[in-house]
């Protein structure tokens, strides 16, 4: 049985925002979220990384919009009227993440977060803080600071 390491969570409570990508549930800490916006088309930028849909104007600031499904190795999200842009701050940079829809804002006990099981020696689980079992299924708890490394963020801002 795996244990949660010391850089994970203690017995505190956390507020999380849950959202759907295709038929799967994911979440992040609410403290990383600036706002949630309805879907609006973005402006494509030439030679952008494959997970960057484009950029949008957020009250005078141009921010990159990331296809979070594609970033996580899933098929790209096709935006519709239920889609949302979750605006987050990672490494002092504001990023919009396209999700299928926002599900809920929850308060959970940090001891509800279980470690990601080892799948193979080459399995990279760094994007995930852990797994939360809920009544409706499993929720993958994402680690945005590991998903978006500082140098990658700098490249988006350039």
N, C-alpha and C positions, 0 to 999 in steps of 0.2 A: 504494500500500500504506500502510495506517494504522500509526502507531507507538503504543506504550504511553507515555503521558505520565509526567512525573516524579512525579506523585502516585499512580501505580500501583505495580507491584511491580518489584523488582530480581531478582537471581539467587538469592534465598533460597528456603527450602522453607516451605510452608504446610501446616497441617493443616486439612482441610475436612470438613464433614459433608454428605453428599449425600442428597437426599430426592426423592420423586416427587410431582408434582401432575398428576393425570390421566396422560397418557402421556409427560410431559416430566420431565427430570431438572434439578434446581437444586441449588445448594450455597451454604453460608456458611462463614466462618471458625469454627473450633471455639472460638476465644477469645471469641466473642460468645454462646456457648451456656452456659446454666446447667445445664440437665438436659433429658432427653427422657422424656416420660410417655406412657403409653398413653391412648387416648381415654376421656374421661369427659364426660358431658353438662355443659354450662355453663348458667348462669342468664341468660336474656335480660334486657337492660336497655332501657327505653323510649327511643325517639328516638335510639338509637345509630346511628353511621354504618353504611352498608350492609355494610362489610367486617367489622364487629364482631359476632361470633356471640353473645357474652355475656361473663360473668365467671365465674371459678372461684376457689375457696379454695386457695391454695398455702401450706400450713403457716402459716395465720393471716393471710396477706396476700391481698387480693382483687386479681386480675390480669385484664386484658382478654384475650379470646381472639379472634384475628384469623383470618378465612378467607383464607389466603394466596393461594389460587387467585383468589378474587374481587378481592383487592387488586391482583393482577397483570393484571387484565382478562380472566380466564378465567371459565368457568362455576363456580359454587360447588361446593365439595367436599361430597359426601354422606358423612358419617363412618360408619365401620364398625369391626369388631374389629381391622383392620390399621392403622387410622389412628393418628396420633400427634400429640401436642402438643409442639412444640419450644419450650422456654422459653428466651427470650433477654433480654439487657439491652441496651436502646438508649436513648441520651441519659439515662442514669441511671434508667430506668423498666423494670420487668420486664413482658414481654409474652409471651403464649403464641400460637404460630402453628400452626394446624391444617394438617397435611400428610397426603397419602394413606398414605405410609409412609416410614420412614427406610431408605435404601439401604445406605450404607457410610460409614465414616470413612476418609479417604485422606490420604496425605502426597504433595504434589505439588511440583514445582519451579515457582517463580513464573514462569519463562520459558515454561511450558506455557499460560499464560493469554494468549489472543489478544484483541485489541480487538473490540468489537461493531462489525460493519460498518455503514456509513451506509446507511440505507434510503431516507430522504427528508429534506428540510430540516426538516420538522415532527416528525420521529421523535425521541422523548425516550428516550434510552438511559441516563439517569441512575440507574435502578434496578439496573443491571448493571455489575459491575467488569470483565466480560469473558466469554469463552467458553472452555471447556476441552474439547478433543477427547480422548475416551477410547476404549478398545476397544469399549465398549458403545454409544457414541454421543456426542452433544454434551451438555455440562453448562453451564447458565447460572449464572455466579457472581454472586450477589445482593449489593447494597450496602444493608444494613439501615438505616444512618444516613441515607441519602438517601431510602429508602422511607418511613421514619417520621420526618418532620421534627419538630423540638422542639416547635413549637406544637400539632401534631396529637397528640403524646404528652400534652402538658399537658391538652388537651381530653378525652382518654380518662381521665385521672386525676381530673378534676373531678367 
